[in-house]
């Protein structure tokens, strides 16, 4: 008997509030089957928050989701990107071209736009960072070979017409949404806050299911930035989150606390392993995670571990040393 096939994800649209629609868009990633774009009414059109990932048929999925709530791409008057990861920025170039709208995004988008403009240089940089992190030659070569054929998920590089920083305001029929810079998950991350309704378009800063990822290599301490961003959002007293993945949720304070606890647990877990140092980041990953490293999880786990090590260094609890081959090893301070 053959195993049942996984249900194929398709674009879906639904109204969650008057003048607010969730556009659920499929993703090709195991364990992350979809992402959300959000359409918010403005006059005779909408402001679209995030885009979904670019790939074969992806624009048709967005149009399908829009059609289910009686909207079209031509209704987009402004595109706002919460952060420059492919599942939130990937279709921006196509939407801007077809809708004739502006793109507003953080000025700290280089982690996507700089890499996207030169894929060969981007891959070379990743390989060199992995080598310096202690990844052995054989798995490093396997990763490099697999990465050569991997799609970027981005239709094209398009730069913002306006930069999203604290103080920028976005007019909608829902009310004015204030930009709140929330780096950590990505240096380009922002949330959008509607104070009268106590509503937050949270991107990937807060998700319905607690899951943390940090963009490594573009700021000195992404973990510290993420914790500071949690404090910033907590002060807003939000009661409803429209997140980048999953359904809306109202227990915002509990989600903030859960994220803090998870970070604290991971920081301590990494610090305990350093007692047996010096260790490379690659050696740390094998100690911290119960599963074997493979091509599916290696990039995520390596980035996460490097970020926790750099956070421990920022706290004065870890030190690094570089050997003659530029390989970095870490010890507890």
C-alpha positions as CSV (number, residue, x, y, z in Angstrom):
1,X,0.0,0.0,0.0
2,X,1.4,3.4,-0.9
3,X,1.4,6.2,1.6
4,X,-1.2,8.9,1.1
5,X,0.1,12.0,-0.7
6,X,0.4,15.2,1.2
7,X,-2.4,17.7,0.5
8,X,-1.3,20.2,-2.0
9,X,-1.4,23.8,-0.7
10,X,-3.1,26.4,-2.8
11,X,-3.7,30.1,-2.4
12,X,-6.7,30.9,-0.1
13,X,-8.3,34.2,0.9
14,X,-10.5,34.9,3.9
15,X,-11.8,38.0,5.7
16,X,-10.7,38.3,9.3
17,X,-12.0,41.8,10.0
18,X,-14.1,44.3,8.1
19,X,-11.6,45.6,5.5
20,X,-8.9,43.1,6.4
21,X,-8.2,39.9,4.5
22,X,-5.7,37.1,5.1
23,X,-4.1,35.7,1.9
24,X,-2.7,32.3,2.6
25,X,0.0,31.4,0.1
26,X,1.8,28.1,-0.4
27,X,5.5,27.5,0.4
28,X,7.7,24.6,-0.7
29,X,9.4,24.1,2.7
30,X,8.9,21.0,4.9
31,X,7.1,22.0,8.1
32,X,6.3,25.5,6.8
33,X,3.5,24.9,4.2
34,X,2.3,28.5,3.8
35,X,2.8,32.1,4.6
36,X,0.4,35.0,5.0
37,X,0.1,38.2,3.1
38,X,-2.4,40.7,4.5
39,X,-4.7,43.0,2.4
40,X,-6.1,46.1,4.2
41,X,-8.7,48.3,2.6
42,X,-7.7,51.9,1.6
43,X,-10.2,53.9,-0.4
44,X,-10.9,52.2,-3.7
45,X,-8.1,49.7,-3.3
46,X,-5.9,48.0,-0.7
47,X,-2.5,48.1,1.0
48,X,-0.8,44.7,0.6
49,X,1.5,43.6,3.4
50,X,4.0,41.0,2.1
51,X,4.0,39.0,-1.1
52,X,4.6,35.3,-0.8
53,X,7.5,33.5,-2.3
54,X,8.3,33.6,-6.1
55,X,8.2,30.3,-7.9
56,X,6.4,28.4,-10.7
57,X,2.7,29.4,-10.5
58,X,3.2,31.6,-7.4
59,X,1.6,34.7,-8.8
60,X,-1.5,32.6,-9.9
61,X,-1.8,31.5,-6.2
62,X,-1.7,35.1,-5.0
63,X,-4.3,36.0,-7.6
64,X,-6.4,33.0,-6.6
65,X,-6.4,34.1,-2.9
66,X,-7.3,37.7,-3.9
67,X,-10.1,36.5,-6.1
68,X,-11.7,34.6,-3.2
69,X,-12.2,37.8,-1.4
70,X,-13.3,39.8,-4.5
71,X,-9.9,41.6,-4.9
72,X,-7.5,41.8,-7.8
73,X,-3.8,42.7,-8.2
74,X,-4.9,46.0,-9.8
75,X,-6.5,47.0,-6.4
76,X,-3.0,47.2,-4.8
77,X,-2.3,50.8,-4.1
78,X,0.8,50.3,-2.0
79,X,3.0,47.3,-1.2
80,X,4.5,47.1,2.3
81,X,7.1,44.4,3.1
82,X,7.6,43.4,6.8
83,X,11.1,42.0,6.0
84,X,13.2,41.0,3.1
85,X,13.0,37.3,3.3
86,X,11.9,35.5,0.1
87,X,8.5,34.4,1.5
88,X,7.6,38.0,2.3
89,X,9.5,39.9,-0.4
90,X,9.8,37.3,-3.2
91,X,7.0,38.5,-5.5
92,X,7.6,42.2,-4.9
93,X,9.1,43.0,-8.2
94,X,6.2,41.4,-10.1
95,X,3.5,43.1,-8.0
96,X,5.1,46.5,-8.3
97,X,5.3,46.2,-12.1
98,X,1.8,44.9,-12.6
99,X,0.0,47.0,-10.0
100,X,2.0,50.2,-10.7
101,X,2.3,50.7,-6.9
102,X,5.2,51.8,-4.7
103,X,7.2,49.5,-2.4
104,X,7.8,50.5,1.2
105,X,10.4,48.5,3.1
106,X,13.2,48.8,5.7
107,X,16.4,50.4,4.6
108,X,18.3,47.4,6.1
109,X,17.4,45.1,3.2
110,X,20.9,44.3,2.1
111,X,20.7,40.7,3.5
112,X,18.4,40.0,0.6
113,X,19.0,42.6,-2.1
114,X,22.8,42.5,-1.9
115,X,22.8,38.7,-2.0
116,X,20.2,38.6,-4.7
117,X,22.1,40.8,-7.1
118,X,25.1,38.5,-7.2
119,X,24.2,34.9,-6.5
120,X,27.6,33.5,-7.1
121,X,29.2,35.9,-4.7
122,X,26.5,35.2,-2.1
123,X,27.1,31.4,-2.3
124,X,30.9,32.0,-2.0
125,X,30.4,34.1,1.1
126,X,28.1,31.4,2.7
127,X,30.6,28.7,1.9
128,X,33.5,30.7,3.4
129,X,31.5,31.4,6.6
130,X,30.6,27.7,6.9
131,X,34.3,26.8,6.5
132,X,35.4,29.2,9.1
133,X,32.6,27.7,11.4
134,X,34.3,24.3,11.1
135,X,32.1,22.5,8.6
136,X,34.2,19.6,7.1
137,X,35.1,19.6,3.5
138,X,32.8,16.7,2.4
139,X,29.5,18.1,3.7
140,X,30.5,21.6,2.7
141,X,31.0,20.4,-0.9
142,X,27.6,18.6,-0.8
143,X,25.9,21.8,0.4
144,X,27.6,23.9,-2.3
145,X,26.6,21.5,-5.0
146,X,22.9,21.4,-3.8
147,X,22.8,25.2,-3.4
148,X,23.9,25.8,-7.0
149,X,20.5,24.6,-8.3
150,X,18.4,26.0,-5.5
151,X,15.9,28.7,-6.6
152,X,16.1,32.0,-4.8
153,X,12.4,32.5,-4.3
154,X,12.7,36.1,-5.5
155,X,11.3,37.3,-8.8
156,X,13.8,40.2,-9.0
157,X,15.5,42.8,-6.9
158,X,13.4,46.0,-6.4
159,X,14.4,48.7,-3.9
160,X,12.0,50.6,-1.7
161,X,10.4,53.9,-2.8
162,X,10.2,54.8,0.9
163,X,12.2,53.4,3.8
164,X,10.2,52.0,6.7
165,X,11.7,53.4,10.0
166,X,10.2,54.4,13.3
167,X,7.8,57.3,12.8
168,X,6.6,56.4,9.3
169,X,2.8,56.1,9.2
170,X,0.7,54.1,6.7
171,X,-2.9,55.3,6.0
172,X,-5.6,52.7,5.7
173,X,-9.3,52.4,6.2
174,X,-8.5,50.5,9.4
175,X,-6.7,53.6,10.7
176,X,-3.1,54.7,10.6
177,X,-0.5,52.0,11.1
178,X,2.7,53.1,12.7
179,X,6.0,51.5,11.7
180,X,7.8,49.8,14.6
181,X,11.4,48.6,13.8
182,X,11.8,45.1,15.2
183,X,15.2,43.7,14.0
184,X,16.4,40.2,15.1
185,X,14.6,37.7,12.9
186,X,16.0,39.9,10.1
187,X,17.8,43.3,10.2
188,X,15.0,44.5,7.8
189,X,12.1,43.5,10.1
190,X,9.4,45.9,11.0
191,X,5.9,45.5,12.5
192,X,2.9,47.7,11.8
193,X,0.9,48.9,14.8
194,X,-2.7,50.2,14.8
195,X,-3.0,51.7,18.4
196,X,-6.7,52.4,18.6
197,X,-7.5,48.8,17.6
198,X,-4.5,47.4,19.5
199,X,-3.6,45.4,16.4
200,X,-0.2,44.4,15.1
201,X,0.8,43.1,11.7
202,X,3.7,41.2,13.2
203,X,5.5,39.5,10.2
204,X,7.8,36.8,11.6
205,X,8.6,38.7,14.8
206,X,5.7,37.0,16.6
207,X,4.1,33.9,15.2
208,X,1.2,31.8,16.4
209,X,3.6,28.8,16.9
210,X,6.7,29.9,18.8
211,X,9.5,29.4,16.2
212,X,12.7,31.5,16.1
213,X,15.1,32.2,13.3
214,X,17.8,34.8,13.2
215,X,19.5,36.2,10.1
216,X,23.2,35.8,10.7
217,X,26.0,38.0,9.5
218,X,24.4,41.4,9.0
219,X,24.4,42.8,12.6
220,X,26.6,42.1,15.6
221,X,24.0,40.5,17.9
222,X,20.7,39.4,16.3
223,X,19.6,37.6,19.4
224,X,20.0,40.7,21.5
225,X,18.2,42.7,18.9
226,X,15.3,40.2,18.9
227,X,15.0,40.4,22.7
228,X,15.0,44.2,22.5
229,X,12.3,44.1,19.8
230,X,10.2,41.9,22.1
231,X,10.4,44.6,24.8
232,X,9.4,47.2,22.2
233,X,6.4,45.3,21.1
234,X,5.3,44.4,24.7
235,X,5.1,48.1,25.5
236,X,2.5,48.6,22.7
237,X,-0.1,46.5,24.6
238,X,-1.3,44.7,21.6
239,X,-4.4,42.4,21.8
240,X,-4.5,41.0,18.2
241,X,-1.6,39.8,16.0
242,X,-1.8,39.3,12.2
243,X,1.3,37.2,11.8
244,X,3.4,36.1,8.8
245,X,2.5,32.4,9.3
246,X,-0.5,30.7,10.9
247,X,-3.7,32.1,12.2
248,X,-4.3,35.4,14.1
249,X,-3.9,35.2,17.8
250,X,-4.8,37.3,20.8
251,X,-2.7,36.0,23.7
252,X,0.2,38.3,22.7
253,X,1.8,38.7,26.1
254,X,2.0,34.9,26.4
255,X,3.7,34.7,23.0
256,X,6.2,37.3,24.0
257,X,7.0,35.4,27.2
258,X,7.3,32.1,25.4
259,X,9.8,33.6,23.0
260,X,11.8,35.0,25.8
261,X,11.9,31.6,27.6
262,X,12.9,29.8,24.5
263,X,15.8,32.2,23.8
264,X,16.9,32.0,27.5
265,X,16.9,28.2,27.3
266,X,18.9,28.1,24.1
267,X,21.4,30.6,25.4
268,X,22.0,28.5,28.5
269,X,22.1,25.3,26.5
270,X,24.8,26.7,24.2
271,X,26.7,28.1,27.2
272,X,26.7,24.7,28.9
273,X,28.3,23.1,25.9
274,X,31.1,25.6,25.9
275,X,32.3,24.2,29.2
276,X,33.9,21.5,27.0
277,X,35.4,24.0,24.6
278,X,37.1,25.1,22.5
279,X,34.4,24.1,20.0
280,X,33.6,25.3,16.5
281,X,30.0,26.3,15.6
282,X,29.7,23.1,13.6
283,X,30.7,21.0,16.6
284,X,28.2,23.0,18.8
285,X,25.3,22.2,16.4
286,X,25.9,18.5,16.8
287,X,25.9,18.8,20.6
288,X,22.8,21.1,20.9
289,X,20.5,19.3,18.6
290,X,19.2,15.8,19.0
291,X,18.9,15.1,15.2
292,X,21.7,14.6,12.8
293,X,22.7,17.5,10.6
294,X,21.6,17.2,7.0
295,X,21.2,19.5,3.9
296,X,17.7,20.4,5.1
297,X,18.5,21.7,8.5
298,X,22.2,22.6,8.3
299,X,21.8,26.2,7.2
300,X,19.1,27.0,9.7
301,X,20.9,25.4,12.7
302,X,24.3,26.8,11.8
303,X,23.0,30.3,11.6
304,X,21.1,29.9,14.9
305,X,24.2,28.6,16.7
306,X,26.4,31.3,15.4
307,X,23.9,33.9,16.6
308,X,23.7,32.4,20.1
309,X,27.5,32.2,20.3
310,X,27.8,35.9,19.3
311,X,25.1,36.8,21.9
312,X,27.1,35.0,24.6
313,X,30.1,36.9,23.5
314,X,28.2,40.2,23.7
315,X,27.2,39.2,27.3
316,X,30.8,38.5,28.1
317,X,30.1,34.8,28.6
318,X,32.0,33.4,25.6
319,X,35.2,34.2,23.8
320,X,36.4,33.2,20.3
321,X,39.8,32.4,18.9
322,X,40.8,32.1,15.2
323,X,43.5,29.6,14.2
324,X,46.0,29.7,11.3
325,X,43.4,28.4,8.9
326,X,40.8,31.1,9.9
327,X,38.6,28.5,11.7
328,X,36.9,30.0,14.8
329,X,36.6,28.1,18.0
330,X,34.6,29.2,21.1
331,X,35.1,28.8,24.8
332,X,33.2,29.8,27.9
333,X,34.5,33.1,29.3
